[in-house]
Amino acid sequence: WRSDNILHYYVKENSFLTMEDIDEILEIVFAWGENKYLHLYEGGYNASIDTEVREWASSDKQNKHTVADAIIVKNMAQRIVGNFYIQFNRPVKPTRLFTNKDDAIKWLLSQGEKFAKQNPDWPKQALI
């Protein structure tokens, strides 16, 4: 968790992310309170996610705690999965792919600024 309201998720090399993994992550996020966050996803080489996770991530249910998602892709396979997710799962929140972490963070922060203008009571979290 970063001090700028970005939650940075890193999926280890050769890992396969399932809904069971997501449930464990959500326990931690929900312990911080009911807030919306900017999400930065980064996968190691050969990391992938389950179809169920992609369907959940694009749904209204997941959007309850999300302002925007930035996904860093490191190879062609991740780019294909990411493009498939955006084009066919059609996430309900702003979502983009990036090859550069700095560009992803810059875009997320701009999405946060837009969201804050429309939602002036949005509580930006700070590291404790």
C-alpha positions as CSV (number, residue, x, y, z in Angstrom):
1,W,0.0,0.0,0.0
2,R,1.4,3.3,-1.0
3,S,0.8,6.7,0.6
4,D,-0.9,8.1,-2.5
5,N,-4.0,5.8,-2.3
6,I,-2.5,3.3,-4.7
7,L,-2.6,-0.4,-3.8
8,H,0.2,-2.2,-5.6
9,Y,-0.3,-5.9,-6.2
10,Y,2.5,-8.0,-7.4
11,V,1.9,-11.6,-8.6
12,K,5.1,-13.7,-8.3
13,E,6.7,-15.3,-11.3
14,N,5.1,-18.5,-12.5
15,S,2.0,-17.9,-10.3
16,F,-1.6,-18.4,-11.1
17,L,-4.0,-16.1,-9.3
18,T,-7.3,-17.6,-8.2
19,M,-10.4,-16.4,-6.3
20,E,-9.0,-18.0,-3.2
21,D,-6.0,-15.6,-3.4
22,I,-8.3,-12.7,-4.0
23,D,-10.4,-13.5,-1.0
24,E,-7.3,-13.5,1.2
25,I,-6.3,-10.1,-0.3
26,L,-9.8,-8.7,0.3
27,E,-9.7,-9.6,4.0
28,I,-6.7,-7.2,4.3
29,V,-8.2,-4.5,2.2
30,F,-11.6,-4.6,4.0
31,A,-9.8,-4.3,7.3
32,W,-8.7,-0.8,6.2
33,G,-12.3,0.3,5.9
34,E,-14.8,0.9,3.1
35,N,-12.9,3.1,0.7
36,K,-12.1,3.1,-3.0
37,Y,-8.6,2.7,-4.1
38,L,-6.4,3.1,-7.2
39,H,-5.1,-0.4,-8.1
40,L,-1.7,-1.1,-9.7
41,Y,-1.3,-4.7,-10.8
42,E,2.1,-6.1,-11.8
43,G,2.8,-9.7,-12.7
44,G,6.1,-11.5,-12.7
45,Y,7.3,-13.5,-15.7
46,N,4.8,-16.2,-16.6
47,A,2.2,-15.0,-14.1
48,S,-1.4,-15.4,-15.0
49,I,-4.9,-15.2,-13.6
50,D,-7.9,-17.5,-13.5
51,T,-11.0,-16.7,-15.8
52,E,-13.1,-16.4,-12.7
53,V,-10.8,-13.7,-11.4
54,R,-11.1,-11.8,-14.7
55,E,-14.9,-12.0,-14.6
56,W,-15.0,-10.9,-10.9
57,A,-12.5,-8.0,-11.5
58,S,-14.6,-6.6,-14.3
59,S,-17.9,-6.7,-12.4
60,D,-19.8,-4.1,-10.3
61,K,-19.0,-6.2,-7.2
62,Q,-15.3,-5.6,-7.5
63,N,-15.8,-2.0,-8.5
64,K,-17.2,-1.2,-5.1
65,H,-13.6,-0.6,-3.8
66,T,-11.9,0.6,-7.0
67,V,-11.5,3.9,-8.7
68,A,-9.2,2.6,-11.5
69,D,-7.0,-0.3,-12.5
70,A,-3.6,0.0,-14.1
71,I,-2.1,-3.3,-15.3
72,I,1.6,-3.5,-16.0
73,V,2.4,-6.1,-18.7
74,K,5.9,-7.5,-19.2
75,N,5.5,-9.8,-22.2
76,M,3.3,-10.6,-25.1
77,A,1.3,-13.3,-23.2
78,Q,0.4,-10.8,-20.5
79,R,-0.5,-8.2,-23.1
80,I,-2.9,-10.7,-24.9
81,V,-4.6,-11.6,-21.6
82,G,-4.8,-7.9,-20.6
83,N,-6.3,-6.9,-23.9
84,F,-8.7,-9.8,-23.8
85,Y,-9.8,-8.7,-20.3
86,I,-10.4,-5.1,-21.4
87,Q,-12.1,-5.9,-24.7
88,F,-14.2,-8.9,-23.7
89,N,-14.7,-8.7,-19.9
90,R,-15.3,-4.9,-20.2
91,P,-14.4,-3.7,-16.7
92,V,-16.9,-1.2,-15.3
93,K,-14.1,1.1,-14.1
94,P,-11.2,2.9,-16.0
95,T,-8.7,0.2,-16.8
96,R,-5.5,0.5,-18.9
97,L,-2.4,-1.6,-19.7
98,F,1.1,-0.2,-19.4
99,T,4.6,-1.4,-20.0
100,N,6.1,1.2,-17.7
101,K,5.4,1.5,-13.9
102,D,5.9,5.3,-13.8
103,D,3.4,5.8,-16.6
104,A,0.9,3.5,-14.9
105,I,1.3,5.5,-11.6
106,K,0.9,8.8,-13.4
107,W,-2.3,7.7,-15.1
108,L,-3.7,6.2,-11.8
109,L,-3.0,9.5,-10.0
110,S,-4.8,11.4,-12.8
111,Q,-7.8,9.0,-12.4
112,G,-7.7,9.7,-8.7
113,E,-7.8,13.5,-9.3
114,K,-10.8,13.1,-11.6
115,F,-12.6,10.9,-9.1
116,A,-11.8,13.3,-6.2
117,K,-13.4,16.2,-8.2
118,Q,-16.6,14.2,-8.6
119,N,-16.5,12.8,-5.1
120,P,-15.0,15.5,-2.8
121,D,-15.6,13.4,0.3
122,W,-13.4,10.6,-1.0
123,P,-11.1,9.8,1.9
124,K,-7.5,9.5,0.6
125,Q,-5.7,7.1,2.9
126,A,-2.3,7.7,4.4
127,L,0.2,5.1,5.6
128,I,-0.1,4.5,9.3
